[in-house]
Amino acid sequence: MCPCFTFEIITLRGVIWSSIEFVEVGLTAHLQRALFLLLVALATSHIANASDPDITSDFIIPPGINAVDGNFFTYTGMRGILDADTPATFNVTKATMAELPALNGQSVSYAVLRYPAGGSVNPPHTHPRSAELLLLIDGTLEVGFIDTTNKLYTQTLQIGDVFVFPKGLVHYQYNPDAENPATAISAFGSASAGTVSVPSYVFASGIDDAILAKSFKTDVATIQKIKAGLAPKA
């Protein structure tokens, strides 16, 4: 049996597992290293493409449509939004692939976020397919995110400040001003970044109350009270 050795590659998120055995006979050290680096490149390229896939055309036309014009690439849903009355609660208006099909394959989307005065909050949430780059255009915001070591990073933003929320990490925004609303514009590196709201996904997902009570080291009555507070208002 010929002597050999094995390299194993595991991506940071466990997406790929690859192994290869290099037979010592007939392979130089340089060739062994080259093959190892090739495996690393293949693994990391998979991670880089784990969000929106690359397309092989300029843009994607939805099925059933034979030709498009400038209207196909235009979204008018945000006209007048900056002059509109301040909403009663936190509000987000999106321009994603769902609202603008021309974004399919373009790896970009936007959102306008409006926070009324008096402590409005965009609750802790994640975007599984993209980082978020937020530009504050009015008011003041307190923002923060938690990394995978459970460290909290916070900042108080003023008009013109830009803050990045890394991809997939839990984050939030909060307007502490009792009198003035705030408005921000967020850009995403995906046509469909996705949003996973922590409160609603945990407490409105159908997970058994007893399991949640044990997980949060409390009682069922407290869990049910939290669920009632998150229920849609009639």
Residue, then its C-alpha position, 0 to 999 in steps of 0.5 A: m500500500c503506497p504512502c499517502f496523506t489527506f487534506e480536508i477543507i471545510t468552509l466557515r459555514g460548513v457548506i463544502w467538505s472536500s478531501i483528497e489523498f495525495v500519493e507521495v510517489g510521483l508528486t513533487a512538493h510543489l505539485q502537492r501544494a498547487l493541488f491543495l491551493l486549488l481545492v481552497a480556491l474552489a471552496t472559497s469561490h463556492i462561498a462567494n457565490a452563495s448569495d445571488p448567482d452570476i448571470t450569463s446575460d445582461f439582464i433577465i426577462p421574466p417568462g412570458i415577456n418577449a420585449v422590454d423598454g425603459n419601464f421594465f427597469t423603473y420602479t416608481g413606488m418610492r415617489g414622494i416617500l420623503d415628503a409623505d406624512t411620518p408613519a405611526t410606527f416603523n415603516v420600510t418600503k422596499a425595492t427588491m426583485a419582488e417589486l422590481p423584477a429587473l433586479n433579478g440577477q443584478s445583486v442589488s436592492y434598496a429600502v427606505l426606512r422611516y422611524p417616527a419619533g418617540g422610540s420607534v425601533n426596527p427590531p433585531h433581525t438578520h438578512p441571510r443573503s446580504a450585508e446592509l449599508l445604511l445611510l441616515i438622511d434625517g434625524t438620529l439613530e442608535v444602531g447595533f449588531i451582534d457578531t458570532t462571538n456574542k459581542l455587541y457593536t453600537q453607534t449613534l448616527q447623525i445625518g450623513d453617516v453610513f453604517v454597515f451591518p455584516k451579512g447574516l448578523v443580528h442587528y437593529q435600529y432605534n430612534p431615541d428622539a422623542e420629538n423628531p422622526a428619522t429616515a434612512i436608506s439601505a442598500f443590499g448586495s442581493a436582489s432579495a436579501g431576505t429578512v428574518s425578524v428575531p421576535s416574530y420568527v421565535f415567538a410566532s413560529g409555532i414552537d411549543d410554549a414549553i420549549l420556548a420557556k425552557s430555552f429562555k429560562t422562564d415559564v409558559a405564562t411569560i412566553q404566552k404574554i410575549k406572544a400576545g404582545l406580538a400578535p397583530k392588533a385588531 
